[in-house]
Amino acid sequence: LPVLLPLASVGYGPVTFQMTYIPGTNNNGNVYFTWMRFQF
């Protein structure tokens, strides 16, 4: 079942910090996933 998930992004120059939240289901936990992106 496709679901639209929230995605937040904050950047300065070539560096971007991105994060998303994946809500849990029955007997599964929530996931908060973050990563950094560098552009060359």
PDB file of N, CA, C and O in Angstrom, chain B, residues numbered from 101:
ATOM      1  N   LEU B 101       0.848  -1.179   0.000  1.00  0.00           N
ATOM      2  CA  LEU B 101       0.000   0.000   0.000  1.00  0.00           C
ATOM      3  C   LEU B 101       0.893   1.241   0.000  1.00  0.00           C
ATOM      4  O   LEU B 101       1.536   1.515   1.013  1.00  0.00           O
ATOM      5  N   PRO B 102       0.957   1.993  -1.080  1.00  0.00           N
ATOM      6  CA  PRO B 102       1.787   3.202  -1.136  1.00  0.00           C
ATOM      7  C   PRO B 102       1.243   4.289  -0.207  1.00  0.00           C
ATOM      8  O   PRO B 102       0.035   4.510  -0.118  1.00  0.00           O
ATOM      9  N   VAL B 103       2.161   4.954   0.475  1.00  0.00           N
ATOM     10  CA  VAL B 103       1.788   6.003   1.421  1.00  0.00           C
ATOM     11  C   VAL B 103       2.724   7.188   1.218  1.00  0.00           C
ATOM     12  O   VAL B 103       3.916   7.003   0.973  1.00  0.00           O
ATOM     13  N   LEU B 104       2.200   8.386   1.316  1.00  0.00           N
ATOM     14  CA  LEU B 104       3.012   9.591   1.235  1.00  0.00           C
ATOM     15  C   LEU B 104       3.653   9.842   2.598  1.00  0.00           C
ATOM     16  O   LEU B 104       2.950   9.966   3.601  1.00  0.00           O
ATOM     17  N   LEU B 105       5.002   9.918   2.638  1.00  0.00           N
ATOM     18  CA  LEU B 105       5.721  10.109   3.893  1.00  0.00           C
ATOM     19  C   LEU B 105       6.329  11.507   3.950  1.00  0.00           C
ATOM     20  O   LEU B 105       6.685  12.068   2.913  1.00  0.00           O
ATOM     21  N   PRO B 106       6.451  12.073   5.149  1.00  0.00           N
ATOM     22  CA  PRO B 106       7.047  13.405   5.270  1.00  0.00           C
ATOM     23  C   PRO B 106       8.557  13.355   5.036  1.00  0.00           C
ATOM     24  O   PRO B 106       9.231  12.421   5.472  1.00  0.00           O
ATOM     25  N   LEU B 107       9.075  14.364   4.347  1.00  0.00           N
ATOM     26  CA  LEU B 107      10.511  14.490   4.101  1.00  0.00           C
ATOM     27  C   LEU B 107      10.895  15.936   4.363  1.00  0.00           C
ATOM     28  O   LEU B 107      10.285  16.856   3.818  1.00  0.00           O
ATOM     29  N   ALA B 108      11.908  16.137   5.200  1.00  0.00           N
ATOM     30  CA  ALA B 108      12.383  17.490   5.497  1.00  0.00           C
ATOM     31  C   ALA B 108      13.819  17.610   5.026  1.00  0.00           C
ATOM     32  O   ALA B 108      14.575  16.639   5.065  1.00  0.00           O
ATOM     33  N   SER B 109      14.198  18.805   4.580  1.00  0.00           N
ATOM     34  CA  SER B 109      15.532  19.026   4.047  1.00  0.00           C
ATOM     35  C   SER B 109      16.013  20.420   4.436  1.00  0.00           C
ATOM     36  O   SER B 109      15.281  21.402   4.310  1.00  0.00           O
ATOM     37  N   VAL B 110      17.274  20.491   4.917  1.00  0.00           N
ATOM     38  CA  VAL B 110      17.905  21.761   5.264  1.00  0.00           C
ATOM     39  C   VAL B 110      19.280  21.760   4.626  1.00  0.00           C
ATOM     40  O   VAL B 110      20.061  20.829   4.821  1.00  0.00           O
ATOM     41  N   GLY B 111      19.578  22.804   3.861  1.00  0.00           N
ATOM     42  CA  GLY B 111      20.861  22.822   3.177  1.00  0.00           C
ATOM     43  C   GLY B 111      21.535  24.172   3.209  1.00  0.00           C
ATOM     44  O   GLY B 111      20.897  25.212   3.375  1.00  0.00           O
ATOM     45  N   TYR B 112      22.854  24.125   3.045  1.00  0.00           N
ATOM     46  CA  TYR B 112      23.654  25.341   2.938  1.00  0.00           C
ATOM     47  C   TYR B 112      24.803  25.045   1.986  1.00  0.00           C
ATOM     48  O   TYR B 112      25.655  24.204   2.275  1.00  0.00           O
ATOM     49  N   GLY B 113      24.825  25.726   0.867  1.00  0.00           N
ATOM     50  CA  GLY B 113      25.871  25.466  -0.130  1.00  0.00           C
ATOM     51  C   GLY B 113      25.730  24.064  -0.702  1.00  0.00           C
ATOM     52  O   GLY B 113      24.634  23.663  -1.094  1.00  0.00           O
ATOM     53  N   PRO B 114      26.833  23.311  -0.756  1.00  0.00           N
ATOM     54  CA  PRO B 114      26.784  21.973  -1.357  1.00  0.00           C
ATOM     55  C   PRO B 114      26.345  20.871  -0.390  1.00  0.00           C
ATOM     56  O   PRO B 114      26.303  19.702  -0.773  1.00  0.00           O
ATOM     57  N   VAL B 115      26.015  21.226   0.861  1.00  0.00           N
ATOM     58  CA  VAL B 115      25.673  20.220   1.871  1.00  0.00           C
ATOM     59  C   VAL B 115      24.189  20.318   2.204  1.00  0.00           C
ATOM     60  O   VAL B 115      23.672  21.404   2.467  1.00  0.00           O
ATOM     61  N   THR B 116      23.512  19.175   2.191  1.00  0.00           N
ATOM     62  CA  THR B 116      22.090  19.120   2.528  1.00  0.00           C
ATOM     63  C   THR B 116      21.864  18.015   3.555  1.00  0.00           C
ATOM     64  O   THR B 116      22.339  16.893   3.382  1.00  0.00           O
ATOM     65  N   PHE B 117      21.145  18.335   4.616  1.00  0.00           N
ATOM     66  CA  PHE B 117      20.771  17.378   5.651  1.00  0.00           C
ATOM     67  C   PHE B 117      19.302  17.046   5.438  1.00  0.00           C
ATOM     68  O   PHE B 117      18.452  17.936   5.460  1.00  0.00           O
ATOM     69  N   GLN B 118      19.001  15.764   5.230  1.00  0.00           N
ATOM     70  CA  GLN B 118      17.630  15.351   4.946  1.00  0.00           C
ATOM     71  C   GLN B 118      17.174  14.332   5.973  1.00  0.00           C
ATOM     72  O   GLN B 118      17.981  13.583   6.524  1.00  0.00           O
ATOM     73  N   MET B 119      15.866  14.309   6.226  1.00  0.00           N
ATOM     74  CA  MET B 119      15.316  13.377   7.200  1.00  0.00           C
ATOM     75  C   MET B 119      13.894  12.991   6.817  1.00  0.00           C
ATOM     76  O   MET B 119      13.182  13.750   6.160  1.00  0.00           O
ATOM     77  N   THR B 120      13.502  11.805   7.238  1.00  0.00           N
ATOM     78  CA  THR B 120      12.135  11.342   7.007  1.00  0.00           C
ATOM     79  C   THR B 120      11.683  10.504   8.195  1.00  0.00           C
ATOM     80  O   THR B 120      12.505   9.999   8.960  1.00  0.00           O
ATOM     81  N   TYR B 121      10.398  10.366   8.338  1.00  0.00           N
ATOM     82  CA  TYR B 121       9.798   9.588   9.420  1.00  0.00           C
ATOM     83  C   TYR B 121       8.911   8.511   8.808  1.00  0.00           C
ATOM     84  O   TYR B 121       8.056   8.802   7.971  1.00  0.00           O
ATOM     85  N   ILE B 122       9.117   7.275   9.227  1.00  0.00           N
ATOM     86  CA  ILE B 122       8.316   6.152   8.735  1.00  0.00           C
ATOM     87  C   ILE B 122       7.544   5.590   9.926  1.00  0.00           C
ATOM     88  O   ILE B 122       8.145   4.970  10.803  1.00  0.00           O
ATOM     89  N   PRO B 123       6.238   5.790   9.976  1.00  0.00           N
ATOM     90  CA  PRO B 123       5.467   5.314  11.130  1.00  0.00           C
ATOM     91  C   PRO B 123       5.407   3.793  11.170  1.00  0.00           C
ATOM     92  O   PRO B 123       5.416   3.128  10.134  1.00  0.00           O
ATOM     93  N   GLY B 124       5.346   3.263  12.369  1.00  0.00           N
ATOM     94  CA  GLY B 124       5.289   1.817  12.549  1.00  0.00           C
ATOM     95  C   GLY B 124       3.891   1.261  12.339  1.00  0.00           C
ATOM     96  O   GLY B 124       2.901   1.991  12.283  1.00  0.00           O
ATOM     97  N   THR B 125       3.852  -0.043  12.227  1.00  0.00           N
ATOM     98  CA  THR B 125       2.575  -0.757  12.116  1.00  0.00           C
ATOM     99  C   THR B 125       2.415  -1.626  13.357  1.00  0.00           C
ATOM    100  O   THR B 125       3.194  -1.502  14.302  1.00  0.00           O
ATOM    101  N   ASN B 126       1.448  -2.475  13.365  1.00  0.00           N
ATOM    102  CA  ASN B 126       1.215  -3.353  14.503  1.00  0.00           C
ATOM    103  C   ASN B 126       2.435  -4.252  14.725  1.00  0.00           C
ATOM    104  O   ASN B 126       2.858  -4.958  13.810  1.00  0.00           O
ATOM    105  N   ASN B 127       3.000  -4.230  15.935  1.00  0.00           N
ATOM    106  CA  ASN B 127       4.183  -5.007  16.333  1.00  0.00           C
ATOM    107  C   ASN B 127       5.459  -4.586  15.616  1.00  0.00           C
ATOM    108  O   ASN B 127       6.433  -5.338  15.633  1.00  0.00           O
ATOM    109  N   ASN B 128       5.492  -3.419  14.989  1.00  0.00           N
ATOM    110  CA  ASN B 128       6.704  -2.876  14.376  1.00  0.00           C
ATOM    111  C   ASN B 128       6.911  -1.464  14.897  1.00  0.00           C
ATOM    112  O   ASN B 128       5.949  -0.741  15.156  1.00  0.00           O
ATOM    113  N   GLY B 129       8.174  -1.074  15.050  1.00  0.00           N
ATOM    114  CA  GLY B 129       8.480   0.244  15.596  1.00  0.00           C
ATOM    115  C   GLY B 129       8.496   1.336  14.545  1.00  0.00           C
ATOM    116  O   GLY B 129       8.480   1.065  13.345  1.00  0.00           O
ATOM    117  N   ASN B 130       8.529   2.576  15.012  1.00  0.00           N
ATOM    118  CA  ASN B 130       8.654   3.735  14.140  1.00  0.00           C
ATOM    119  C   ASN B 130      10.116   3.902  13.736  1.00  0.00           C
ATOM    120  O   ASN B 130      11.014   3.480  14.465  1.00  0.00           O
ATOM    121  N   VAL B 131      10.356   4.512  12.583  1.00  0.00           N
ATOM    122  CA  VAL B 131      11.717   4.726  12.095  1.00  0.00           C
ATOM    123  C   VAL B 131      11.890   6.200  11.759  1.00  0.00           C
ATOM    124  O   VAL B 131      11.090   6.779  11.024  1.00  0.00           O
ATOM    125  N   TYR B 132      12.949   6.804  12.308  1.00  0.00           N
ATOM    126  CA  TYR B 132      13.338   8.167  11.974  1.00  0.00           C
ATOM    127  C   TYR B 132      14.672   8.045  11.255  1.00  0.00           C
ATOM    128  O   TYR B 132      15.667   7.665  11.871  1.00  0.00           O
ATOM    129  N   PHE B 133      14.714   8.358   9.972  1.00  0.00           N
ATOM    130  CA  PHE B 133      15.872   8.107   9.124  1.00  0.00           C
ATOM    131  C   PHE B 133      16.462   9.434   8.679  1.00  0.00           C
ATOM    132  O   PHE B 133      15.746  10.292   8.164  1.00  0.00           O
ATOM    133  N   THR B 134      17.784   9.610   8.878  1.00  0.00           N
ATOM    134  CA  THR B 134      18.454  10.845   8.473  1.00  0.00           C
ATOM    135  C   THR B 134      19.671  10.525   7.619  1.00  0.00           C
ATOM    136  O   THR B 134      20.272   9.458   7.743  1.00  0.00           O
ATOM    137  N   TRP B 135      20.027  11.471   6.746  1.00  0.00           N
ATOM    138  CA  TRP B 135      21.233  11.332   5.934  1.00  0.00           C
ATOM    139  C   TRP B 135      21.699  12.705   5.486  1.00  0.00           C
ATOM    140  O   TRP B 135      20.941  13.675   5.500  1.00  0.00           O
ATOM    141  N   MET B 136      22.970  12.766   5.087  1.00  0.00           N
ATOM    142  CA  MET B 136      23.541  14.007   4.553  1.00  0.00           C
ATOM    143  C   MET B 136      23.896  13.793   3.095  1.00  0.00           C
ATOM    144  O   MET B 136      24.297  12.702   2.688  1.00  0.00           O
ATOM    145  N   ARG B 137      23.741  14.846   2.324  1.00  0.00           N
ATOM    146  CA  ARG B 137      24.026  14.787   0.888  1.00  0.00           C
ATOM    147  C   ARG B 137      25.047  15.870   0.550  1.00  0.00           C
ATOM    148  O   ARG B 137      24.875  17.034   0.912  1.00  0.00           O
ATOM    149  N   PHE B 138      26.097  15.479  -0.137  1.00  0.00           N
ATOM    150  CA  PHE B 138      27.141  16.404  -0.568  1.00  0.00           C
ATOM    151  C   PHE B 138      27.130  16.480  -2.086  1.00  0.00           C
ATOM    152  O   PHE B 138      27.182  15.450  -2.757  1.00  0.00           O
ATOM    153  N   GLN B 139      27.063  17.675  -2.630  1.00  0.00           N
ATOM    154  CA  GLN B 139      27.089  17.851  -4.084  1.00  0.00           C
ATOM    155  C   GLN B 139      28.461  18.362  -4.493  1.00  0.00           C
ATOM    156  O   GLN B 139      29.009  19.276  -3.877  1.00  0.00           O
ATOM    157  N   PHE B 140      29.002  17.760  -5.534  1.00  0.00           N
ATOM    158  CA  PHE B 140      30.314  18.166  -6.048  1.00  0.00           C
ATOM    159  C   PHE B 140      30.164  18.870  -7.372  1.00  0.00           C
ATOM    160  O   PHE B 140      31.159  19.289  -7.965  1.00  0.00           O
TER     161      PHE B 140
END
